[in-house]
Amino acid sequence: MQNSIPAHDDLPTQSLVKQAFVGLQMLFVAFGALVLVPLIVGLDSNTALLTAGVGTLLFQLCTRRQVPIFLASSFAFIAPMQYGIATWGLAVTMGGLMGAGLVYIALSVLVKLKGAAILQRVFPPVVVGPIIIIIGMGLAPLAVNMAIGKGGDGAQLYPYEQAVLVSMATLITTLAVAVFTKGLMRLIPIMFGIAVGYVLALTLGLVDFTAIGNAAWFSMPTLTTPEFKLEAILYLLPIAIAPAIEHVGGIMAISSVTGKDFLKKPGLHRTLLGDGIATSAASFLGGPPNTTYAEVTGAVMLTRNFNPTIMTWAACWAIAISFCGKVGAFLSTIPTIVMGGIMMLVFGSIAVVGMSTLIKAQVNVSEPRNLCIISVVMTFGIGGMMLNVGEVSLKGISLCAIVAVIMNLILPKGEQEPVI
């Protein structure tokens, strides 16, 4: 790798105004995906902005401000959060998500003691790949229902014809920007898709501006005090496995972009710790769990702004904007059919990441051991398998993650499969 980040003392002189502007640009790149999660699960978008900013600053603290990445809402937790909120309520779900942050912290300790190779042994691609696929495929029905104008209870919220028109226009715009544009535009297809869908919905009379008029310019984001229930914690804990492993790929990507090996310095254990603390802190405040954003990594590569201070500015902008009530109110006016069009692509792309994980690792699916792990995980996940142990119920991604890890550890490896 030829490029490298200069030491802080050697960084090119940038005025505070320029740094602040570039930081705002980085936030703009992440903005569409950042607010998509709270809009889907019914959280306050301003709270998501607040926790994204706070989480990024905490990550920088853990990594000694050496890694130029931005943390924000994780898509992996959408379905589990929806189930948790419907089953136990928001406060208990946030308590469970705080526990999920402990998974990152535990992995951080494990990496510190045993080295990064231990993750490959416990969570190889044959485990992580199908789990990621299940995350995306499990969300597919939600995307379809929202795209055709239905609510979570199956009720028709928007006329079918108008819903399909808006959602497909949103999807086509997002696809076109992602495929045919270049530069910074290519990094923000969600923003363009939402903009086109919103304008079309506005012309059809599907947007209500009442909330914007009633909102104050300055207001506190909605904070939620977490409550703790064992069943919710056990349900949400294993879900952190897939995004935690994806985190390794994110750190490798930003290392490649900048020309520095962040797996060694500040170290994978520190970046995992930063993610874990950021996720727990976000849940403590009532926001969605955090993850590293590939869009921002792409923006770093495009603009060649390798200075981690830029992400400090992006975090500060997110925190500042979170106190503007008008912003949250405006985001709440975006019709769910617009979100449905976006999710058609986003959720499918999550599944593709899982397939790519298996392909890149050249996992032999005809190997009986691999076939058994992948088949059981896929069937459990898509079929909605549930396991009741006393008063505790495991289902969905959490059950799939536990089953995959156990099968990987107990099933003997094939003759051609190396033991790590």
N, C-alpha and C positions, 0 to 999 in steps of 0.2 A: 504494500500500500504506500503510495507516494505522497499523498496529502497528509498533513498533520496539523493539529491545533497548536498554535504558538502558545507559549506560557502566558499567563495573565499579564505579566509585565511587558510582554512583547506584542500584545494585541494591537492591531492598528487603532490609531486614535479615532474614537467615535464620540460625537457629542451626545449628551444625554437625550436630546430631542430625537436624534437619529436612532439611538438604541430603543427609545420608547416607541417610535414609529414601527421599527422592525418587529418589536415584541407584539405590537397590536396586529401586525400582519400575520404573525405566527398564530395568534389567537383566532384570527379570522379564518385561517386554514382549518383549524380544529373545530370551529364554532358549530357547523352543521351537524357533525356527528356527536358533538358534546351535548347539545340540547335535544337530540333525537331520543336518547334513552329516557330522560325524565318525561318528555311528552308522551312516550308510549306507555310508561308504567304509571303515569299520573302523579309524578313528583313536581315540586316547584322548580322550574328551570333556573331561577335565580339561585336556588340552593345548590344546584349542580355546578353553576358557574363559581360560586363561592368555594365549594369543596374541591373543584378542579384547581383553583388557584392555591388554596391552602395545601392540597396534596402535592402539587408541584414544588412548592417551597419546602415542604417536609422532605421530599425526595432529594432535593438539592442539599439540604442539611445533612442527610445520611450519606450522600455521595461526595460530600465536601465541595459541592458545586463544580464538578468536573465534567458532567455528562449533559450535553445540550438536548434534552428531550422534555416533552410536555405530557403531563398525565391528565386524563379526563375519563368520562363515563365509559364503563365496559359493557359491550353488547352481550357478553357471555352470561350475564346475570339477569337478563330481561325476563325470560320465562320463569326462573326461580323466584324473582322478586314479585312478579304478578301472582304466582301461586301463594307465596308467603303472605302478601298483603291481603289476598282474598281469604286465606285460612286463619292467620293469626293477627292480622292488622299491621299497620306501618311500623309501630314502635318495636314490636317483637321481631319483625323482619329485619329492622336495622340492627337489633341486638345480635341476630344470627349472622348478619353480614360483617359485624365487627369481629366475630369469631373466624369468619373466612379470611380476614386479614392476618389472623394468626398462622394460617397455613403458609403464607409467604414468609413470615418470620421464622417458622419452624424449618422451612426449606433453606432459609438463609443460614441458620445455625448448622444445618446438615452439610451445606456446601462449605462452610468455614472449617468444619471438622474433617470432612471426608473428601473435599474437592468437588469440582463441578461434574466429574464423571459419575458420581453417585446418582445424579438426576437421570442420566441415560440408562442406568441400571434399573431404577425403580419406575421411571416413566419413559420407556422407549417409544418410538413412533407408533408401534402396534397398539399401544395403550392410548396415547394422546390423540392420534389421528381419528379413530372412530368416535371418540368423545367429542371432538370439535365438530365432526360431521353431524352428530346428534344435536348439538347446540343449534346449528343452523337449520336442520330439518325439523326440529321440534318447534321452531318459530314460524315455519312456512304457513301453517293454517292461520295464524294470527295475521300475517301479512296479507293473505288472500281475503280474509273477512274484512279487514280494514279497507282494502282496495275496492271492494264491491259495496262499501257503505254500511257494513254491519258492525254492531258493537260487540262487547265481550259476551253479552248474554244472547247473542244471535239476532237481536232486534235490528230492523232496517232503519239506520239513522239518517241516511241520505237516499234520494231516489237512485235506483240502480243505474240508469243510463248516465246521469250526471256523475255519479261516483266513478264509473268506469272511465268516462271521458277525462276526468281530472286526474285520476290515478295513473292512467296510461300515458297521458301527456307528461306527467311528472317523471314517470319511469323512462320514457323515450328521451326526454331532455337529459336526464342523468346519464343514460347510456351514451348519448351523443357527445356530451362534454368529456366523459371519461375516456372515450375511444378516439375522438377526432381532434380534440384540442391539444395544445402544448403549453409548456411553461406552468405558471401559477394556476391558470384556469383548470388544468387537468387535475390539480390537487383538491379542487373544491367542487366536484360534480354534484354533491348533495345540496350545496348552497344554491346552485343554479336550478336544480330540479325543484327544490322547495319554492324558489322565486316564481318559476313558471306556473307551477301548480297553484300557488297562492293567488296569483293574478287571475288565472282562469276561474278559480273558485269564486273570486271576488266579482267577476263579470256575471257569474251565474247566480249571484245573490246568496252565496253559501257562507259568507263571513260576517260575523257579528262583532262590531267594534265597541260594544257596551263596556267590556272589561277594561279596555284602554282608557276610556273616559273616566271610569271610576277609580282607576289606580293612581296612587301618588307618585310623584317623581322620585322621591326618596322614601324607601321603606326597607325594613329588615327582611332578609330572606326567611322563609319558613324553616324553623329549626325543630327537630324532633328528638326528644329524649329517648334513647333506646331502652327497651325492656328485654329481659333474657328468659328464654324458655328452651329447655334442653332439646325438645323435638325440632324446633326451628334451627338451632345451632347445628345439630347433627345433619339436618337436611341441607344446609347451606355450606357447611365446611368443605365437603369434597368437590364442590363446584369450582373452587378456586384452583384446582389442580391444572386444568387446561390453560386458563389465562396466565398462570404462573410459569408454565413451560413455554408458552408463547412469548413471555417476557424475555426469555433467553434469546429467542430469535430477534426480538426488537433491539436488544443490546448489541447483538452481533451486527445488525443492520446499521445502527448508528456508528458502530466501530468502523465498519467498512467505509461509510460515508466520510468520516472525519480523518481516518487514517490512524486512529489510536485504538489500542486494545483495552476497552473498558471492562472486559471480563477479568483482566488482571489488575488494572488500576482504574478506578478505585476497587474493583473486584466484584464478581457476581454476587457474593454474599451481601455486599453493601447495597447493590441495586435492588435485590430481592427484599432486603430489609426496608428500603425506601418505599417500594411498592406496597408492602404489607402495612407499614405505618400509615401511609397515605390512604389506603383502603379503609383501615379501621377508623381513622380520623374522619373520613368522609361519612361513614355510616354513623359515627357518633353525632354528627351534625344533621343527619337526615338526608344525605345525598347518596347517589349511586356509587358503587365501588369504582376505583380508579384503575386505569391501565395505560401503558405507553401508546402514543398515537403515531401510527405509521405515516399518516398524512403530514404531520409536522416533521418527521424524519425526512420525507421527500422534499419538504420546503427547505430544510437545512441544506440538503444536497443541491437544490436548485439555486438558492441565494448565496450559498457558501458562507453563511453566517454561523460559524462554529463556536462563537462565544456563548458559554452557558448563561451569561448575564442577560442575554436576549430572552431566555425562558423565564428569568426572574421578572422581567418587564411584562411578559405575556401573563404570568401568574397574577401580577399586581393589577393588570387591566381586567382580568376575569373577576377578581375580588371587587374592584371598584364598580364594574358594571352590574354586579350581583345586587347592589344596593339601589338600583334604579327600578322602581316598581313598574314603570311604563314598559320596560324591556320584557319583563316576565309576562305582563298582561298581553303585549303584542304577540309573543310566542304562543300564548294560550289560545289565540284566535285562529291558529293554523288548523284547518280541518283535518280530521283523522284520515280522510281519503288521500290527502297529500302525503301523509306519513306512510300510508299503505303502499303507494307507488314507490317510494324510496326503499321501503323494507323488502320489496320484491327482489331488489338487487342486493341489498346489504346482507340479508339473512342467507341468501343463496351463496354469496361470496364467503360467508363463514364456513359453510359446508365445503366449499372448494378448497379452503385453506387446509381443512382436515384431509381431503383427498390428496392434496399436494404434499402433505406431511408423509403420507404413506408412499407416494411415488418417489419423492426425493430420497427417502431412506431405502428404496428398492425392497420394500417389504414383500416377501414371497407369500401371497395369499393362498397358494396351494399347499403350503406347509401346514400340516394338521394343527399344530399349536397356534399359529397365527390365524388360521381359518376359524378355529374355535373361539378365540378371543374376540375377533372382529364380529363374527356372526352373533354371538350372545349379546354383545354390547349393542349392536344395531337393532336386534330384535327387542331387547329390553327397552331401549330408548324410544323407538318408533311405536312399539306396541303398548307403551305405557305400563310396563311391569311395576308392581308395587309389592313391597315386603314389609309386613307388620311384625314388629318385635315388641311385644307388650304394648305400651302406649306410644311407642315411637314408630313412625312410618317413614320408610325410605322409598323414593320413586324418582323417575326422571334421571337427570344428569348425575345427581348425587349417587344413586344406586349404580348407575353405569360406571362411574368413576371407581367406586369401591370394588365392584366385580372385576373390572379390567385390571386393576392393580393386583388383586389377589390371584387371579388366573395367571397373570404374567409371572408372579413370584413362585407359584407352586407347580405350574406345568413345565415338564422337562423341555429343554431346548433341543432343536433338531440337530442332526449331525453336522449340517452345513451352517448352522447358526452359531456364531461365536458367543462364548460366555464372557460378559463384560466384567 
